[in-house]
Amino acid sequence: MIHGLNQQWAVEEIEVDPPKAAEVLVKWSVAGMCHSDEHLVTGDLVPPEEVWPLMGIDDFFPIIGGHEGAGEVVEVGPGVTTLKVGDHVAASFIPACGRCRYCSSGRQNLCNSGAGTFLPGMITDGTSRHRRSSNGKDLSLFAKLGTFSEYSCVAETQVILVDNDLPLESVALVSCGVATGWGSAVKRAEVQAGDTVVVVGVGGIGINAVQGAAMAGAKRVIAVDPVEFKREKAMEMGATHTFASMTDALAALGELTWGEMADKVILSPSVLYGDMMAEGTQLAGKGGTIVITAIAPMTQTESSVNLFEIAMWNKEIKGTIFGSLNPRADIPMLLGLYREGQLKLDELITNRYALDDINLGYDAMRNGENLRGVIVHS
């Protein structure tokens, strides 16, 4: 868990209550070390302190991290109908209730149940199932999942049944990073055969945007990242060209495309700041689409976008969460592509860590040494 901004992750014993109605207890086998959890440390994903009282909390911290994961159901609560003990599941940081306006219109990634992600307690009834053993204080779970804990109680709507023979390390990756990146290219950007695609930032999400663009038939997939190791990996995942910066890519893109520039630009750097948008939108040509996948600081309200250029060149800027995919349909779909050898998952894992070494793993992420590190629970 994390106890405050800019602190290291701490490993502590917790108590977990049995599941209540519409909940399951999951023993997580693998947790992905996604950059989104790092945003808790840096504060990009922490609501401003002045709004905490409006959320009904005195302190946002401590909070159990982890929202990317795979494991086994070990107990089910009353009324659970889609899962049983022994089932293998993927986490879904976007719940899918199946009943709200968004779920019922094929936009599960916008499910209304996800609105309570930063509120304390369970999605189901607002009460807590997790507390510190040391003082009995209730604990919140990041994205209501807390996969960094070996056990957590979660809503039935937040886990997706998967085939028991699939390796759980691969299942864990699809629960967030792979789906978000792949969907950013294939679903949200709608990459078509013959397109020129630029992916800015090729970490755990961007590398899968590269995969998705290549699988969709893009003629050129241009990966931009300052880390040489990531640029090399991008070439293995389908990139045709790489550059260390948007400035370098912008200078070469006109020549590569005879002045037409990119059809699709996917922005997935580790943190997206407003002043990066100017170069990002310049990479797109007439009629181009710019997809914002990266997380920006929650309180950032300004961005450098040339509105004349957006209007006169008929460009569009789109946001996306979970790659605009539907977790219940698309997590199994992606795992099916993996089973058939069309989607690379095993190759994404750079290093595996015990839970006690979680800070080593995040140091490696910050230093650009990992595409994706994973915690393997004992």
C-alpha positions in Angstrom: 0.0 0.0 0.0 1.0 3.6 -0.3 0.7 6.0 2.7 1.1 9.4 0.9 2.4 11.3 -2.0 6.0 10.6 -3.1 6.4 7.7 -0.7 7.6 4.2 -1.4 5.2 1.2 -1.5 5.0 -0.5 1.9 4.2 -4.2 2.4 1.9 -4.8 5.4 -0.5 -7.4 6.7 -4.1 -6.7 6.2 -7.4 -8.3 7.1 -10.0 -9.1 4.4 -13.6 -9.9 5.3 -15.6 -12.6 3.4 -17.6 -11.4 0.4 -21.1 -10.0 0.8 -23.8 -10.0 -1.8 -22.6 -9.7 -5.4 -18.9 -9.9 -4.3 -16.1 -12.5 -4.7 -12.9 -13.1 -2.9 -9.9 -13.4 -5.3 -6.5 -14.8 -4.6 -4.4 -12.8 -7.0 -1.5 -14.8 -8.6 0.0 -12.0 -10.7 -0.3 -8.2 -10.6 0.9 -6.0 -13.4 3.0 -3.0 -12.4 1.2 -0.4 -14.4 2.2 3.3 -14.6 -1.3 4.2 -13.4 -0.3 3.0 -9.9 2.8 5.3 -10.1 0.4 8.2 -10.6 -0.8 7.6 -7.1 2.7 8.1 -5.9 3.2 11.3 -7.9 -0.3 12.6 -7.3 -1.5 12.8 -10.9 -4.4 10.5 -10.0 -5.0 11.8 -6.5 -8.0 14.2 -6.1 -7.1 17.6 -4.7 -7.1 17.6 -0.9 -9.8 20.2 -0.7 -12.3 17.8 -2.3 -11.7 14.9 0.1 -14.4 16.1 2.5 -16.9 16.1 -0.4 -15.9 12.5 -1.1 -16.6 11.6 2.5 -13.0 10.9 3.5 -10.5 12.6 5.9 -7.5 11.2 4.0 -7.1 9.6 0.6 -4.3 7.5 2.0 -3.3 4.7 2.8 -4.6 2.9 -0.3 -3.9 -0.6 -1.6 -2.5 -0.4 -5.1 -2.8 -2.6 -8.1 -5.5 -2.7 -10.8 -4.0 -5.1 -13.4 -4.1 -8.7 -12.3 -5.2 -12.3 -12.7 -6.1 -14.9 -10.1 -8.5 -17.5 -8.8 -11.9 -17.1 -7.1 -11.7 -18.6 -3.7 -15.1 -17.6 -2.2 -18.3 -16.2 -3.6 -20.9 -14.1 -1.9 -24.7 -14.4 -2.0 -26.3 -13.8 -5.4 -23.2 -14.4 -7.4 -24.2 -16.2 -10.6 -21.4 -15.8 -13.1 -18.5 -17.1 -11.1 -17.7 -20.1 -8.9 -14.9 -21.1 -6.6 -11.9 -22.2 -8.7 -12.6 -20.0 -11.7 -9.7 -18.0 -13.1 -10.4 -14.3 -13.6 -8.8 -11.2 -15.1 -9.2 -7.9 -13.2 -11.2 -5.2 -14.9 -10.5 -1.8 -13.5 -13.6 -0.7 -15.4 -16.6 -2.5 -13.9 -19.3 -3.6 -16.3 -22.8 -3.7 -14.7 -24.5 -4.6 -18.0 -27.5 -2.4 -17.1 -26.6 1.2 -17.3 -27.0 3.4 -20.4 -23.4 2.9 -21.4 -23.1 -0.8 -20.9 -26.4 -1.4 -22.7 -25.2 0.6 -25.7 -21.9 -1.3 -26.0 -19.7 1.2 -24.1 -18.8 -0.8 -21.1 -15.6 1.2 -20.6 -17.9 4.1 -19.5 -20.0 2.0 -17.0 -21.6 4.2 -14.4 -20.4 1.9 -11.7 -16.9 3.2 -12.4 -17.8 6.6 -11.1 -17.1 5.5 -7.5 -13.5 4.5 -8.2 -12.0 7.1 -5.9 -14.7 6.8 -3.2 -14.1 4.6 -0.1 -15.7 1.3 0.3 -17.0 -1.4 -2.1 -18.9 -0.6 -5.3 -21.7 -2.8 -4.0 -22.7 -1.1 -0.7 -20.0 1.5 0.1 -18.7 -0.4 3.2 -15.1 -1.7 3.5 -13.9 -5.3 3.4 -10.2 -4.4 4.0 -8.4 -3.0 7.0 -4.9 -2.7 8.4 -4.0 -5.5 10.9 -2.0 -3.0 12.9 -4.8 -0.6 13.8 -8.0 -1.8 12.2 -8.3 1.2 10.0 -10.4 0.7 6.8 -8.4 0.6 3.6 -9.4 1.7 0.1 -8.4 -0.3 -3.1 -7.1 1.5 -6.2 -9.8 1.0 -8.9 -11.6 -1.1 -6.3 -9.3 -4.0 -7.1 -6.1 -3.8 -5.1 -4.2 -6.6 -6.9 -1.0 -5.8 -5.1 -2.6 -7.6 -2.2 -2.5 -11.3 -2.4 -6.2 -11.4 -1.6 -8.9 -8.8 -2.1 -12.7 -8.8 -2.1 -14.1 -7.3 -5.2 -17.4 -6.8 -6.9 -18.5 -9.6 -9.3 -18.8 -6.9 -12.0 -15.0 -6.2 -11.8 -13.6 -9.6 -12.8 -13.8 -11.4 -16.1 -14.0 -15.2 -16.4 -11.2 -16.6 -18.5 -10.1 -20.1 -19.5 -8.3 -21.9 -16.7 -5.5 -23.2 -19.0 -4.3 -19.7 -19.9 -1.1 -18.5 -18.2 -2.1 -16.0 -15.5 0.8 -13.7 -16.3 -0.5 -13.2 -19.8 -4.1 -12.8 -18.5 -3.0 -10.1 -16.1 -1.5 -8.0 -18.8 -4.7 -8.0 -20.9 -6.7 -6.7 -17.9 -5.3 -3.2 -18.5 -2.2 -2.3 -20.5 -2.7 -4.5 -23.5 -6.4 -3.8 -23.9 -5.8 0.0 -23.4 -3.0 0.2 -25.9 -4.4 -2.2 -28.5 -7.9 -0.6 -28.3 -6.4 2.9 -28.6 -5.2 2.0 -32.1 -7.8 -0.5 -33.3 -11.0 0.8 -31.7 -10.6 4.4 -30.9 -8.2 5.6 -33.6 -9.8 3.1 -36.1 -6.5 2.4 -37.8 -7.1 1.1 -41.3 -4.9 -0.9 -43.7 -2.4 1.5 -45.4 -2.5 4.1 -42.6 0.5 5.9 -41.2 0.4 5.7 -37.4 2.5 7.5 -34.9 2.6 6.2 -31.3 4.2 8.6 -28.8 5.5 6.7 -25.7 6.0 3.0 -26.0 5.8 1.7 -22.5 3.3 -0.9 -21.3 0.4 0.8 -23.1 2.1 2.4 -26.1 3.8 -0.9 -27.1 0.4 -2.4 -27.5 -0.8 0.5 -29.6 2.1 -0.4 -31.8 0.9 -4.0 -31.9 -2.6 -3.0 -32.6 -1.7 -0.6 -35.4 0.4 -3.3 -37.1 -2.3 -5.9 -36.7 -4.8 -3.5 -38.3 -2.6 -3.3 -41.4 -0.9 0.1 -41.0 1.6 0.8 -43.7 3.9 2.7 -41.3 4.0 2.4 -37.5 6.3 5.0 -36.1 7.2 4.6 -32.5 8.5 7.6 -30.5 10.3 7.2 -27.2 13.5 8.6 -25.6 14.5 5.2 -24.3 16.5 3.1 -26.8 15.5 -0.2 -25.2 11.8 0.6 -25.8 12.4 1.7 -29.4 14.1 -1.6 -30.0 11.2 -3.5 -28.5 8.8 -1.5 -30.6 10.5 -2.8 -33.7 9.9 -6.3 -32.5 6.2 -5.6 -32.0 5.5 -4.2 -35.4 7.0 -0.7 -35.6 8.5 0.3 -39.0 10.4 3.4 -37.8 11.5 4.8 -34.5 12.5 8.2 -33.2 13.7 9.5 -29.8 11.4 12.6 -29.7 8.4 14.1 -31.4 10.7 16.8 -32.7 12.8 14.2 -34.5 9.7 12.4 -35.8 8.1 15.6 -37.0 11.2 16.4 -39.0 11.2 13.0 -40.8 7.5 12.4 -41.1 7.0 14.9 -43.9 9.7 13.2 -46.0 8.4 9.7 -45.2 4.8 10.6 -46.2 5.5 13.0 -49.1 4.1 15.8 -46.9 0.8 14.1 -45.9 1.9 13.4 -42.3 0.2 10.8 -40.1 -3.3 9.5 -40.4 -3.5 8.6 -36.7 -1.5 9.8 -33.7 -1.7 8.0 -30.4 -0.3 9.9 -27.4 0.7 7.5 -24.6 3.7 9.0 -22.8 4.2 8.3 -19.1 2.5 11.6 -18.2 0.9 13.9 -20.8 1.4 17.6 -20.1 -0.6 20.2 -21.9 2.4 21.7 -23.7 3.0 18.4 -25.4 -0.2 18.6 -27.4 1.1 21.2 -29.9 3.7 18.8 -31.3 1.3 15.8 -31.0 -1.3 17.5 -33.1 1.2 18.7 -35.7 2.2 15.1 -36.4 -1.3 14.4 -37.8 -2.1 15.4 -41.4 -5.4 16.6 -42.9 -8.3 14.6 -41.5 -6.0 13.1 -39.0 -7.1 11.7 -35.6 -5.2 12.3 -32.4 -6.0 9.8 -29.5 -5.1 10.8 -26.0 -4.5 7.6 -24.0 -2.0 8.9 -21.4 -3.0 10.2 -18.0 -2.4 13.9 -17.4 -2.3 15.5 -14.0 -5.9 15.6 -12.7 -5.8 19.3 -12.0 -4.3 20.3 -15.4 -6.7 22.5 -17.3 -4.6 24.1 -20.1 -3.3 22.6 -23.3 -1.4 24.0 -26.3 -3.5 23.2 -29.2 -3.7 25.2 -32.4 -7.5 25.5 -32.9 -7.1 27.0 -36.4 -5.1 24.0 -37.4 -7.7 21.6 -35.9 -10.5 23.3 -37.7 -8.9 24.0 -41.1 -7.2 20.6 -41.4 -10.4 18.8 -40.2 -8.5 17.0 -37.5 -10.1 15.5 -34.4 -8.9 14.8 -30.9 -10.3 11.9 -29.0 -9.9 10.7 -25.4 -10.0 7.0 -24.5 -10.2 4.9 -21.4 -9.5 1.1 -21.6 -8.9 1.7 -25.3 -12.7 2.2 -25.7 -13.1 -1.6 -25.5 -15.8 -3.6 -23.7 -14.1 -5.6 -21.0 -16.5 -8.6 -20.9 -16.2 -9.1 -24.7 -12.8 -7.9 -25.5 -10.6 -9.4 -22.7 -11.6 -12.9 -23.9 -11.2 -11.8 -27.5 -7.6 -10.6 -26.9 -6.8 -13.8 -25.1 -8.1 -15.7 -28.1 -5.7 -13.8 -30.4 -2.9 -14.6 -28.0 -3.9 -18.3 -28.0 -3.8 -18.3 -31.8 -0.3 -16.7 -31.8 -1.5 -13.4 -33.3 -1.0 -11.2 -30.2 2.3 -11.1 -28.3 1.9 -11.1 -24.5 4.7 -13.2 -23.1 7.3 -10.9 -24.8 5.9 -7.9 -22.9 7.2 -9.0 -19.5 10.6 -7.7 -18.9 11.0 -8.7 -15.2 9.2 -10.6 -12.4 9.2 -9.4 -8.8 8.3 -10.7 -5.4 5.9 -8.4 -3.6 8.7 -7.4 -1.2 10.6 -6.1 -4.2 7.8 -3.8 -5.6 9.9 -0.7 -5.2 12.7 -2.2 -7.2 10.2 -2.9 -10.0 9.0 0.7 -10.0 12.5 2.0 -9.9 13.1 0.0 -13.1 10.0 1.4 -14.7 11.0 5.0 -13.9 14.5 4.3 -15.3 13.0 2.9 -18.6 14.3 -0.6 -18.0 10.9 -2.4 -18.1 8.2 -2.7 -20.7 6.1 -4.3 -18.0 7.2 -5.7 -14.7 4.9 -8.1 -12.9 4.5 -9.1 -9.2 4.2 -12.8 -8.8 2.5 -13.6 -5.5 4.0 -16.5 -3.7 
